[in-house]
Amino acid sequence: MNNPIDSNAGPRLYRIPDGDDRERLTCPDCGYVAYENPRIVVGVVARASDERILLCRRAIPPRIGYWTLPAGYMELNETAEHGAMREAWEEARAQLELTGLLAIYSLARIHQVQLIYRAILTQDEVSAGPESQEVKLFHYDELPWDELAFPTVDWALKHDHQAHLSGYTKAFSNPTEDEA
């Protein structure tokens, strides 16, 4: 039986392409370059009408059972805003209105750029989607700080609180070591 896929075809060698400054996975036969770029994560800090904040307890790896913001990878053919709203629906059945960009976190170590938006729930009824064990609305002083799934969740919650108290409307970025 002939295998139509030649294991020696396509991008398989790392080299620096002409006009570039770093090694890329390339095909030595046709010159195709397989660019590897950061993944974009989109999510929201969503507040209910009584100022409680929406969190989801993860039902999928990594960090099953830990609390997170509704967030996930952006899909092809969608805007960052649409992706953030889609993730909120998929994870928490949350209907919301985006009110602005809260933060842009650049995480070179894990090849991610995270765009976190501010949002207002348009209805306070939420329920767990297939990627969440449960969802819950928390007042800021009730947040489960020791059970947060990722450092960026901590950053976003603190940045949102700071913005909420001060009226700050510009986007935050990675905290400095002193702030983290």
Backbone hydrogen bonds in HBPLUS format (Angstrom, degrees):
<---DONOR---> <-ACCEPTOR-->    atom                        ^
c    i                          cat <-CA-CA->   ^        H-A-AA   ^      H-
h    n   atom  resd res      DA  || num        DHA   H-A  angle D-A-AA Bond
n    s   type  num  typ     dist DA aas  dist angle  dist       angle   num
A0009-ALA N   A0006-ASP O   2.95 MM   3  5.35 154.4  2.01 124.5 123.2     1
A0012-ARG N   A0026-THR O   2.87 MM  14  5.93 147.8  1.97 143.0 135.3     2
A0013-LEU N   A0026-THR O   3.10 MM  13  5.35 173.5  2.10 155.4 156.4     3
A0026-THR N   A0013-LEU O   2.69 MM  13  5.35 166.4  1.71 151.9 156.3     4
A0015-ARG N   A0024-ARG O   3.05 MM   9  5.58 155.5  2.11 147.2 149.7     5
A0024-ARG N   A0015-ARG O   2.79 MM   9  5.58 159.4  1.83 143.1 144.1     6
A0020-ASP N   A0017-PRO O   2.99 MM   3  5.43 152.7  2.07 140.8 139.0     7
A0034-ALA N   A0025-LEU O   2.79 MM   9  5.39 174.6  1.79 170.3 171.7     8
A0027-CYS N   A0032-TYR O   2.86 MM   5  5.18 146.8  1.97 147.3 155.3     9
A0031-GLY N   A0027-CYS O   2.84 MM   4  5.06 143.3  1.98 140.0 148.9    10
A0039-ARG N   A0111-HIS O   2.76 MM  72  6.15 161.9  1.79 159.4 154.0    11
A0113-VAL N   A0039-ARG O   2.92 MM  74  6.32 147.4  2.03 159.4 164.9    12
A0074-MET N   A0040-ILE O   2.90 MM  34  5.77 166.5  1.92 158.4 158.5    13
A0041-VAL N   A0113-VAL O   2.87 MM  72  6.17 162.8  1.90 151.4 157.1    14
A0115-LEU N   A0041-VAL O   2.80 MM  74  6.20 163.4  1.83 163.7 166.0    15
A0042-VAL N   A0072-GLY O   2.83 MM  30  5.64 164.4  1.85 163.2 159.9    16
A0072-GLY N   A0042-VAL O   2.93 MM  30  5.64 150.9  2.01 149.4 156.8    17
A0043-GLY N   A0115-LEU O   3.05 MM  72  6.47 147.0  2.16 156.6 157.0    18
A0117-TYR N   A0043-GLY O   2.85 MM  74  6.20 167.8  1.86 146.0 146.7    19
A0044-VAL N   A0070-PRO O   3.09 MM  26  5.98 146.8  2.20 157.9 167.7    20
A0045-VAL N   A0117-TYR O   2.85 MM  72  6.27 152.2  1.93 165.6 175.0    21
A0119-ALA N   A0045-VAL O   3.01 MM  74  6.02 136.4  2.21 155.3 144.9    22
A0054-LEU N   A0046-ALA O   2.95 MM   8  5.58 158.9  2.00 160.3 166.3    23
A0047-ARG N   A0119-ALA O   2.97 MM  72  6.31 159.8  2.01 140.3 142.2    24
A0121-LEU N   A0047-ARG O   2.82 MM  74  5.89 170.2  1.83 149.5 151.5    25
A0048-ALA N   A0052-ARG O   2.77 MM   4  5.27 156.9  1.82 151.1 159.1    26
A0051-GLU N   A0048-ALA O   2.96 MM   3  5.16 156.1  2.02 119.4 119.3    27
A0053-ILE N   A0138-PHE O   2.61 MM  85  5.06 161.9  1.64 145.2 145.4    28
A0138-PHE N   A0053-ILE O   2.80 MM  85  5.06 161.9  1.84 138.8 141.8    29
A0055-LEU N   A0136-LYS O   2.97 MM  81  5.61 159.3  2.01 161.3 168.0    30
A0136-LYS N   A0055-LEU O   3.00 MM  81  5.61 159.6  2.04 155.7 160.0    31
A0056-CYS N   A0068-THR O   2.80 MM  12  5.30 165.6  1.82 155.6 160.6    32
A0068-THR N   A0056-CYS O   2.77 MM  12  5.30 146.3  1.88 144.8 156.0    33
A0057-ARG N   A0134-GLU O   2.79 MM  77  5.30 175.5  1.79 162.6 163.4    34
A0133-GLN N   A0057-ARG O   2.65 MM  76  5.37 158.7  1.70 156.3 162.8    35
A0058-ARG N   A0066-TYR O   2.84 MM   8  5.63 167.0  1.86 160.1 156.0    36
A0065-GLY N   A0058-ARG O   2.79 MM   7  5.07 170.1  1.80 135.9 139.4    37
A0059-ALA N   A0131-GLU O   2.91 MM  72  5.08 155.4  1.97 135.6 128.5    38
A0066-TYR N   A0063-ARG O   3.12 MM   3  5.72 160.5  2.16 140.2 140.8    39
A0067-TRP N   A0147-GLU O   2.84 MM  80  6.00 160.5  1.88 159.9 162.0    40
A0149-ALA N   A0067-TRP O   2.74 MM  82  5.43 159.1  1.78 160.6 155.4    41
A0083-GLY N   A0079-THR O   2.91 MM   4  6.13 159.7  1.95 150.0 156.0    42
A0084-ALA N   A0080-ALA O   2.95 MM   4  6.21 155.1  2.02 149.4 155.3    43
A0085-MET N   A0081-GLU O   3.07 MM   4  6.36 160.0  2.11 150.3 155.4    44
A0086-ARG N   A0082-HIS O   2.81 MM   4  6.03 154.2  1.88 150.4 158.5    45
A0087-GLU N   A0083-GLY O   2.89 MM   4  6.09 163.4  1.91 151.7 155.5    46
A0088-ALA N   A0084-ALA O   3.10 MM   4  6.32 157.0  2.16 143.7 149.6    47
A0089-TRP N   A0085-MET O   3.08 MM   4  6.34 150.5  2.17 143.4 151.1    48
A0090-GLU N   A0086-ARG O   2.80 MM   4  6.08 168.1  1.81 159.7 163.0    49
A0091-GLU N   A0087-GLU O   2.93 MM   4  5.95 164.2  1.95 153.3 156.8    50
A0092-ALA N   A0088-ALA O   2.99 MM   4  5.58 148.1  2.09 133.1 141.9    51
A0094-ALA N   A0088-ALA O   3.25 MM   6  5.42 172.5  2.25 121.2 119.7    52
A0093-ARG N   A0089-TRP O   2.83 MM   4  4.09 139.3  2.00 123.9 124.5    53
A0129-GLY N   A0091-GLU O   3.03 MM  38  4.45 160.2  2.07 116.2 111.1    54
A0127-SER N   A0092-ALA O   3.04 MM  35  5.18 156.3  2.10 125.7 129.9    55
A0122-THR N   A0095-GLN O   2.86 MM  27  5.71 160.1  1.90 130.4 137.2    56
A0097-GLU N   A0120-ILE O   2.84 MM  23  5.33 154.3  1.91 149.1 157.4    57
A0120-ILE N   A0097-GLU O   2.92 MM  23  5.33 156.8  1.97 146.8 153.1    58
A0099-THR N   A0118-ARG O   2.93 MM  19  5.43 167.1  1.94 129.4 133.0    59
A0118-ARG N   A0100-GLY O   2.77 MM  18  5.38 168.0  1.78 158.8 162.7    60
A0102-LEU N   A0116-ILE O   2.76 MM  14  5.52 141.8  1.90 137.3 149.8    61
A0172-PHE N   A0102-LEU O   2.77 MM  70  6.17 164.2  1.80 143.3 143.6    62
A0103-ALA N   A0116-ILE O   3.01 MM  13  5.20 157.2  2.06 144.9 148.7    63
A0116-ILE N   A0103-ALA O   2.95 MM  13  5.20 168.0  1.96 150.4 154.3    64
A0104-ILE N   A0172-PHE O   2.96 MM  68  6.31 155.2  2.02 148.7 151.6    65
A0105-TYR N   A0114-GLN O   2.87 MM   9  4.99 158.4  1.92 144.0 150.2    66
A0114-GLN N   A0105-TYR O   2.80 MM   9  4.99 167.0  1.81 150.2 154.7    67
A0107-LEU N   A0112-GLN O   2.84 MM   5  5.10 166.6  1.86 158.8 159.7    68
A0110-ILE N   A0107-LEU O   3.16 MM   3  5.80 138.4  2.34 114.1 123.2    69
A0112-GLN N   A0107-LEU O   3.11 MM   5  5.10 170.5  2.12 133.7 135.4    70
A0111-HIS N   A0108-ALA O   3.12 MM   3  4.76 161.0  2.16  98.8 104.5    71
A0132-SER N   A0129-GLY O   3.14 MM   3  5.51 167.6  2.15 119.6 122.3    72
A0142-GLU N   A0139-HIS O   2.81 MM   3  5.25 160.6  1.85 120.9 127.0    73
A0143-LEU N   A0140-TYR O   3.32 MM   3  5.49 169.2  2.33 109.2 112.4    74
A0145-TRP N   A0143-LEU O   2.96 MM   2  5.64 134.5  2.17 106.2  92.7    75
A0147-GLU N   A0144-PRO O   2.82 MM   3  5.38 160.6  1.86 123.6 130.1    76
A0153-VAL N   A0150-PHE O   3.10 MM   3  5.46 140.2  2.26 107.6 118.1    77
A0155-TRP N   A0151-PRO O   2.95 MM   4  6.31 162.0  1.98 153.5 158.8    78
A0156-ALA N   A0152-THR O   2.87 MM   4  5.93 166.9  1.88 143.2 147.1    79
A0157-LEU N   A0153-VAL O   2.97 MM   4  6.13 163.2  2.00 151.3 155.8    80
A0158-LYS N   A0154-ASP O   3.04 MM   4  6.22 162.8  2.07 152.3 157.0    81
A0159-HIS N   A0155-TRP O   2.76 MM   4  5.96 159.8  1.80 155.6 162.3    82
A0160-ASP N   A0156-ALA O   2.79 MM   4  5.87 158.4  1.83 147.4 153.7    83
A0161-HIS N   A0157-LEU O   3.00 MM   4  6.15 156.6  2.06 141.4 147.8    84
A0162-GLN N   A0158-LYS O   2.93 MM   4  6.14 163.0  1.96 148.6 153.2    85
A0163-ALA N   A0159-HIS O   2.89 MM   4  6.09 163.7  1.92 150.7 155.2    86
A0164-HIS N   A0160-ASP O   2.77 MM   4  5.89 156.3  1.82 148.9 156.3    87
A0165-LEU N   A0161-HIS O   2.94 MM   4  6.14 156.1  2.00 150.9 156.1    88
A0166-SER N   A0162-GLN O   3.03 MM   4  6.12 153.4  2.11 146.1 153.6    89
A0167-GLY N   A0163-ALA O   2.70 MM   4  5.26 141.7  1.85 146.9 152.7    90
A0179-GLU N   A0176-THR O   2.96 MM   3  5.17 131.2  2.21 103.4 116.7    91
A0180-ALA N   A0176-THR O   2.99 MM   4  6.17 145.8  2.11 156.6 166.9    92
